[in-house]
Amino acid sequence: MADEALLSDLCSICNTTKSKYRCPGCSSRTCSLPCYKKHQTWAQCTGKRDPTAYVKKSQLATPAGIDHDYNFLSSIERGLQKAERDVESKVDTSESQGSKKSRPSAKHLSDAGITVIRAPKGLSRERENRTQWSKKKHIQWTVEWIHPDKSRTLSGVSEKAHIGQAYQYHVNDLDSQKVPAKKRKLEHQKDSTNTQSQDQSLLQETDQPDEPAQKKTEIEVPSDSTSSDAQALPQQTTNEPDEHTTSKSTTDQPSTFGAQASAESRPEAVQPPPPTHYFFLHRPRTLSPLPVLIPVSRDTTLQSTLRGRTILEFPTIYVFNTPDPPVADFVLDQEYEKQEREKLGEFESVVREAEGELGRGEVGAVAESEGERQMGLDESKIADVLKLDLGGVV
């Protein structure tokens, strides 16, 4: 009986051999690797310890409990390191496959007078940047448009393009993309039916006989022999004026047609329609809690707009339907500069007042007392050293 093992000590799979191993996931006992594999298949067990399982306090202060905690923390650290490596490898792959080699260099940006703040690798703004140095020897910018309805879109704009034209092209492109395929198909069918109806009408007109036309010509053109009928007909007015009347009218009355034509041909008479969109360049990295905007003319090029400016990866342009943006949500660049100058002046005045009150009075007195205290300590230390050297006689 002593040689017989208890049933609880036997393998839970074969029930013939004494168990040697315990499953970390469910604590099932097995005797060998084949039995352990069968246990995982039958019980759908992963074999991994559950870190959220309840552990008694007495089991925490044991080598096994410490090992469990250490392994759990180490697995978290390894997972974070692996995720960082995966992100870096993906970023490097996208940059190598993308247009990084064709992006404008620092020399191109310095020649254009533009300061670019680079976003950290892996962020959405860095990945959305498709700015490149084109084959025509100019910069093809990625521009972020913030529309009046606060929607955000991106487009590629040459630095030679005008702001207003570039935005209009972009809006037209967006409108063409919004048209569904079914609507385009219906419009195509409608155009085809219209052309077919026009072709049928032309065929019907060509198939009609020419007799009515001949009768009409016979009626309109009278014969020379019937002079009495011609006299009886009323006098028809023609478009050809009489020589005497035309000469008289031209001499007596001034010609107003030439004056009207010259007035219409003058450029002052043709007034362009008022602009419907107003553009503002976003200024990044400011101390203001509100976005700082710089007014931009619609007739200026993107190159002249960005000269002397600072942008974050690529320019951001806000579009409004009014000349002035909402005061509660934005602040103009001139107003921001004015506020910063006022704050700087107030700070300098406070510093000057503090220096005037403390620099010569209390600060000087505190410094003198501190110096005297240090001098006193030094003298006492020197006296103690002399006593030791001279055998206690000073």
C-alpha positions in Angstrom: 0.0 0.0 0.0 2.9 2.4 0.6 4.1 2.1 -3.0 0.6 3.0 -4.4 0.3 6.7 -5.0 -2.8 8.8 -4.2 -5.3 9.5 -7.0 -4.7 13.2 -6.6 -1.0 12.8 -7.3 -1.5 10.9 -10.5 -1.5 12.5 -14.0 -4.9 14.0 -14.8 -4.6 12.7 -18.4 -3.4 9.2 -18.3 -4.1 8.5 -14.6 -1.3 5.9 -14.5 1.9 7.8 -13.7 2.6 10.1 -10.9 2.4 13.8 -12.0 5.6 15.8 -12.4 4.4 19.1 -13.9 1.7 21.7 -13.1 0.0 23.8 -15.7 0.6 27.6 -15.0 -2.8 28.4 -16.4 -5.2 26.0 -14.6 -2.8 24.1 -12.2 -3.6 20.8 -13.8 -1.1 18.0 -13.1 0.6 16.1 -15.9 3.4 13.6 -16.1 4.9 14.3 -19.5 4.9 16.6 -22.5 2.5 14.5 -24.6 0.0 14.5 -21.7 0.4 18.3 -21.3 -0.3 18.8 -25.0 -3.4 16.6 -24.7 -4.5 18.7 -21.7 -4.2 21.9 -23.7 -6.2 20.5 -26.6 -9.0 19.0 -24.5 -9.3 21.9 -22.0 -8.6 24.7 -24.5 -6.0 26.0 -22.1 -3.4 28.5 -23.2 -0.9 27.4 -20.5 -0.2 31.0 -19.5 -0.6 32.3 -16.0 -3.5 34.8 -15.4 -1.9 37.9 -13.9 -5.2 39.1 -12.6 -5.9 35.9 -10.6 -6.3 36.3 -6.9 -3.2 35.3 -4.9 -3.1 35.0 -1.1 -1.0 37.3 0.9 1.0 34.4 2.2 2.0 33.3 -1.3 3.2 36.8 -2.3 6.2 36.8 0.0 7.6 33.7 -1.6 10.2 33.2 -4.3 7.5 31.9 -6.7 5.3 35.0 -6.1 8.3 37.4 -6.7 9.1 35.5 -9.8 5.6 35.8 -11.1 5.5 39.6 -10.5 9.0 40.0 -12.1 8.0 38.1 -15.1 4.8 40.0 -15.5 6.6 43.4 -15.4 9.3 42.2 -17.7 6.7 41.1 -20.3 5.1 44.5 -20.2 8.5 46.1 -20.8 9.3 43.8 -23.6 6.0 44.5 -25.3 6.6 48.3 -25.1 10.1 47.9 -26.6 8.7 45.7 -29.4 6.0 48.2 -30.2 8.6 51.0 -30.4 10.7 49.0 -32.7 7.8 48.2 -34.9 6.8 51.9 -35.2 10.3 52.9 -36.0 10.6 50.2 -38.7 7.3 51.2 -40.2 8.3 54.9 -40.3 11.7 54.0 -41.9 9.9 51.9 -44.5 7.4 54.6 -45.4 10.1 57.2 -45.6 12.2 55.1 -47.9 9.2 54.3 -50.1 7.8 57.8 -50.0 9.0 61.1 -51.3 11.6 61.8 -48.7 14.4 61.8 -51.3 12.6 64.5 -53.3 11.7 66.7 -50.3 13.1 70.2 -50.4 16.4 70.5 -48.7 17.4 73.1 -46.0 19.1 75.2 -48.7 15.9 75.4 -50.8 13.9 76.4 -47.7 16.6 79.0 -46.6 16.7 80.4 -50.1 12.9 80.8 -50.0 13.1 82.4 -46.6 10.9 79.8 -44.9 11.4 78.3 -41.4 9.9 74.8 -41.1 9.4 73.1 -37.7 9.6 69.4 -38.1 7.0 67.2 -36.3 8.1 64.1 -34.5 8.4 61.0 -36.6 5.3 58.8 -36.7 2.8 61.6 -36.0 -0.1 62.2 -38.4 1.2 65.6 -39.5 4.6 64.2 -40.4 3.0 61.3 -42.3 0.6 63.6 -44.2 3.4 65.8 -45.5 3.9 65.2 -49.2 5.9 68.4 -49.9 8.5 67.8 -52.6 11.0 69.4 -54.9 9.5 69.2 -58.3 11.3 68.6 -61.6 10.6 72.2 -62.6 12.9 73.4 -59.9 10.3 74.7 -57.4 8.6 73.5 -54.3 5.4 71.6 -54.5 3.8 72.3 -51.1 1.2 70.2 -49.2 -1.3 72.8 -48.0 -3.9 72.3 -45.3 -7.1 74.1 -46.0 -9.5 74.9 -43.1 -12.8 75.7 -44.9 -15.6 78.0 -43.6 -17.5 75.0 -42.3 -14.4 74.1 -40.2 -13.7 71.0 -42.3 -10.1 70.1 -43.1 -8.6 68.9 -46.5 -5.2 68.7 -48.0 -4.0 69.5 -51.5 -0.8 69.9 -53.4 0.0 73.5 -54.4 2.9 74.9 -56.3 4.8 77.8 -54.8 4.2 79.7 -58.0 0.4 79.4 -57.8 -1.9 82.2 -56.5 -3.8 81.5 -53.2 -7.2 82.3 -54.6 -6.8 80.2 -57.8 -5.3 77.3 -55.9 -8.2 77.2 -53.5 -10.8 77.5 -56.3 -9.2 74.6 -58.2 -9.2 72.5 -55.0 -12.9 73.3 -54.3 -13.8 72.4 -57.9 -11.9 69.1 -57.5 -13.8 68.3 -54.3 -17.2 69.1 -55.9 -16.4 66.8 -58.8 -15.5 64.0 -56.4 -18.8 64.5 -54.4 -21.0 63.7 -57.5 -22.1 60.1 -57.1 -21.5 57.6 -59.9 -25.3 56.9 -60.3 -25.9 60.6 -60.9 -23.2 60.8 -63.5 -24.7 57.8 -65.3 -28.1 59.4 -65.4 -26.7 62.6 -66.7 -24.9 60.7 -69.4 -28.1 58.9 -70.4 -30.0 62.2 -70.5 -27.4 63.7 -72.8 -27.5 60.7 -75.1 -31.4 60.9 -75.4 -31.2 64.6 -76.2 -28.7 64.0 -79.0 -30.9 61.2 -80.4 -34.0 63.4 -80.4 -32.0 66.2 -82.1 -30.9 63.7 -84.8 -34.4 62.5 -85.4 -35.7 66.1 -85.8 -33.0 66.8 -88.3 -33.9 63.7 -90.3 -37.6 64.7 -90.4 -36.7 68.2 -91.7 -34.6 66.7 -94.5 -37.3 64.2 -95.5 -39.9 67.0 -96.2 -40.6 67.9 -99.9 -39.3 71.2 -101.3 -42.7 72.4 -102.8 -43.6 74.7 -99.9 -40.3 76.4 -100.3 -40.8 76.9 -104.0 -44.3 78.3 -103.4 -42.9 80.7 -100.8 -40.3 81.9 -103.2 -42.9 82.4 -105.9 -45.0 84.5 -103.6 -42.2 86.6 -102.2 -40.6 87.4 -105.6 -43.1 89.2 -108.0 -42.8 89.1 -111.8 -41.6 92.1 -113.8 -44.7 92.0 -116.1 -47.2 92.7 -113.3 -46.2 96.3 -112.7 -49.7 97.3 -111.6 -49.5 94.7 -108.8 -46.2 96.0 -107.8 -47.5 99.5 -107.6 -50.5 98.3 -105.5 -48.2 96.6 -103.0 -47.2 98.7 -100.1 -43.7 100.1 -100.0 -41.4 97.8 -98.1 -38.7 99.1 -95.8 -35.2 97.7 -96.4 -32.2 97.7 -94.2 -30.2 99.7 -96.9 -30.6 103.4 -96.1 -30.7 106.1 -98.7 -27.5 107.9 -99.6 -29.0 111.4 -99.0 -30.6 110.5 -95.7 -27.5 108.7 -94.4 -25.2 111.6 -95.3 -27.6 114.1 -93.7 -28.0 112.1 -90.6 -24.3 111.6 -90.3 -23.5 115.3 -90.7 -26.3 116.6 -88.5 -26.3 114.1 -85.6 -23.1 113.1 -83.7 -22.3 109.4 -83.7 -22.9 107.8 -80.3 -22.0 104.3 -81.2 -18.3 104.8 -81.2 -18.5 106.6 -77.8 -20.5 103.7 -76.3 -18.0 101.2 -77.8 -15.0 103.1 -76.4 -16.7 103.4 -73.0 -17.4 99.7 -72.9 -13.9 98.8 -74.0 -12.4 100.8 -71.2 -11.1 98.7 -68.2 -12.6 101.1 -65.7 -16.1 100.2 -66.8 -15.6 96.4 -66.0 -15.5 96.0 -62.3 -14.5 92.6 -60.8 -17.0 90.9 -58.5 -16.2 91.2 -54.8 -14.3 88.3 -53.3 -16.3 85.7 -51.6 -13.4 84.0 -49.7 -10.7 85.6 -47.4 -7.5 83.7 -46.5 -5.4 83.7 -43.4 -2.1 81.8 -42.7 -1.8 80.1 -39.4 1.2 81.0 -37.2 2.3 78.0 -35.1 4.0 77.8 -31.7 2.6 81.0 -30.1 1.9 81.8 -26.4 -1.7 82.7 -27.2 -4.4 80.2 -26.3 -6.2 81.1 -29.5 -4.9 80.4 -33.1 -2.9 83.3 -34.4 -3.8 84.1 -38.1 -1.9 86.3 -40.6 -4.1 87.9 -43.4 -3.1 86.8 -46.9 -4.2 88.3 -50.2 -5.8 86.0 -52.7 -3.7 87.5 -55.5 -0.3 86.7 -54.0 1.6 83.6 -54.7 2.3 80.9 -52.1 6.0 81.6 -52.3 5.6 85.3 -51.3 3.1 84.4 -48.7 5.5 82.0 -46.9 8.6 84.2 -47.2 9.8 85.2 -43.7 7.2 82.9 -42.0 7.4 79.9 -39.8 5.3 76.8 -40.5 4.8 73.4 -38.9 5.7 70.7 -41.5 3.5 72.4 -44.1 1.3 75.6 -44.3 -2.2 75.8 -42.9 -4.5 78.3 -44.5 -7.9 79.3 -42.9 -10.7 80.3 -45.3 -13.6 82.6 -44.2 -16.5 84.2 -45.9 -16.0 87.5 -44.0 -12.9 89.8 -44.1 -12.4 89.4 -40.3 -12.3 86.0 -38.5 -14.4 85.4 -35.4 -12.9 87.4 -32.5 -13.9 84.8 -29.9 -12.1 82.0 -31.7 -9.0 83.6 -33.4 -6.6 86.5 -33.0 -4.8 88.4 -35.7 -1.0 88.5 -35.9 -0.9 92.3 -35.4 -3.1 92.1 -32.3 -1.0 89.3 -30.9 2.3 91.2 -31.4 0.7 94.2 -29.7 -0.4 92.1 -26.7 3.1 90.5 -26.4 4.8 93.9 -26.4 2.5 95.2 -23.7 3.2 92.1 -21.6 6.9 92.5 -22.1 6.7 96.2 -21.1 4.8 95.3 -17.9 7.3 92.6 -17.0 10.3 95.0 -17.5 8.7 97.7 -15.4 8.1 95.2 -12.6 11.7 94.0 -12.7 13.0 97.6 -12.6 10.8 98.4 -9.6 12.0 95.3 -7.8 15.6 96.1 -8.5 15.1 99.7 -7.3 13.5 98.6 -4.0 15.6 95.5 -3.1 18.8 96.0 -5.0 20.2 98.8 -2.9 18.3 98.4 0.4 17.3 95.1 1.8 19.3 93.0 -0.6 22.5 94.9 0.1 21.9 94.6 3.9 21.3 90.9 3.7 24.4 90.4 1.6 26.5 92.4 4.1 25.2 90.4 7.1 25.8 87.1 5.3 29.4 88.2 4.5 30.1 89.2 8.1 28.7 85.8 9.3 31.0 83.9 6.9 34.0 86.0 8.0 33.2 85.2 11.6 33.1 81.5 10.9 36.4 81.6 9.1 38.1 83.5 12.0 37.0 80.9 14.6 38.1 78.0 12.4 41.5 79.7 12.0 41.9 80.2 15.8 41.0 76.5 16.4 43.7 75.4 14.0 46.3 77.6 15.6 45.5 76.2 19.0 46.1 72.7 17.8 49.4 73.6 16.2 50.7 75.5 19.2 49.6 73.0 21.8 46.6 74.9 23.1 48.5 78.1 23.7 47.3 81.1 21.7 
